[in-house]
Amino acid sequence: LLELLNDMLDVSKIEAGQMDIEHVAFDLVELVEDLAALYRLRAREKGLAFRMHVDASVPRLVRGDPVRLRQILGNLLGNSLKFTEQGW
């Protein structure tokens, strides 16, 4: 419920032109690995395998908005698991 409320607030901010995007340095690989650990558990609960690989050419340290990126990737992963019934 809290996630839904936050998404609704974000949409309102975007529509009002008041969305603030952070520009901070963060560890991209760490962010992806944290998300992978969370969604690996959810996949296991559904009887699905979950694998993640970050190519060596992807920079570890990047600048951007880690909160928004986590939100986007979390939505993609959540929907993927929600609509996947079987897989390896």
C-alpha positions as CSV (number, residue, x, y, z in Angstrom):
1,L,0.0,0.0,0.0
2,L,2.8,2.4,0.8
3,E,4.5,1.6,-2.5
4,L,1.3,2.4,-4.3
5,L,0.9,5.7,-2.4
6,N,4.5,6.7,-3.2
7,D,3.9,5.9,-6.9
8,M,0.7,8.1,-6.9
9,L,2.6,10.9,-5.3
10,D,5.4,10.6,-7.9
11,V,2.9,10.8,-10.7
12,S,1.4,13.9,-9.2
13,K,4.8,15.5,-8.9
14,I,5.6,14.6,-12.5
15,E,2.3,16.1,-13.8
16,A,3.0,19.3,-11.8
17,G,6.5,19.5,-13.1
18,Q,7.9,19.3,-9.6
19,M,9.8,16.0,-9.8
20,D,13.3,16.4,-8.4
21,I,15.9,14.0,-9.8
22,E,19.0,13.5,-7.7
23,H,22.4,13.6,-9.2
24,V,24.5,11.7,-6.7
25,A,27.3,9.1,-7.1
26,F,26.3,5.6,-6.2
27,D,27.4,2.0,-6.7
28,L,25.3,0.6,-9.6
29,V,26.4,-3.0,-9.1
30,E,25.5,-2.9,-5.4
31,L,22.1,-1.5,-6.2
32,V,21.4,-4.2,-8.8
33,E,22.8,-7.0,-6.5
34,D,20.5,-5.8,-3.7
35,L,17.5,-5.9,-5.9
36,A,18.5,-9.3,-7.3
37,A,18.7,-10.7,-3.7
38,L,15.2,-9.5,-3.0
39,Y,13.6,-10.7,-6.2
40,R,15.5,-14.0,-6.1
41,L,13.6,-14.8,-2.9
42,R,10.3,-13.9,-4.5
43,A,11.2,-16.0,-7.6
44,R,12.1,-19.0,-5.4
45,E,8.7,-18.6,-3.6
46,K,7.0,-19.1,-7.1
47,G,9.3,-22.0,-8.0
48,L,11.2,-19.9,-10.5
49,A,15.0,-19.5,-11.0
50,F,16.4,-16.0,-11.0
51,R,19.8,-15.2,-12.3
52,M,21.5,-11.8,-12.7
53,H,24.7,-10.9,-14.5
54,V,26.3,-7.5,-14.7
55,D,28.7,-7.3,-17.6
56,A,32.3,-6.3,-16.7
57,S,32.0,-3.3,-19.1
58,V,29.2,-1.7,-16.9
59,P,30.7,1.0,-14.7
60,R,30.4,0.3,-11.0
61,L,30.2,3.9,-9.9
62,V,27.7,6.2,-11.7
63,R,25.9,9.5,-11.0
64,G,22.2,9.7,-11.1
65,D,19.1,9.0,-8.9
66,P,19.4,5.7,-7.2
67,V,16.0,5.9,-5.6
68,R,14.3,6.4,-9.0
69,L,16.4,3.7,-10.6
70,R,15.6,1.2,-7.8
71,Q,11.9,2.1,-8.3
72,I,12.0,1.5,-12.0
73,L,14.0,-1.7,-11.8
74,G,11.9,-3.0,-9.0
75,N,8.7,-2.4,-11.0
76,L,10.2,-4.2,-14.0
77,L,11.3,-7.2,-11.9
78,G,8.1,-7.3,-9.9
79,N,6.0,-7.3,-13.1
80,S,8.2,-10.0,-14.6
81,L,7.8,-12.3,-11.6
82,K,4.1,-11.5,-11.4
83,F,3.4,-12.5,-15.0
84,T,5.8,-15.4,-15.2
85,E,4.3,-18.8,-14.4
86,Q,7.2,-21.0,-15.2
87,G,10.8,-20.7,-16.3
88,W,14.3,-21.6,-15.6
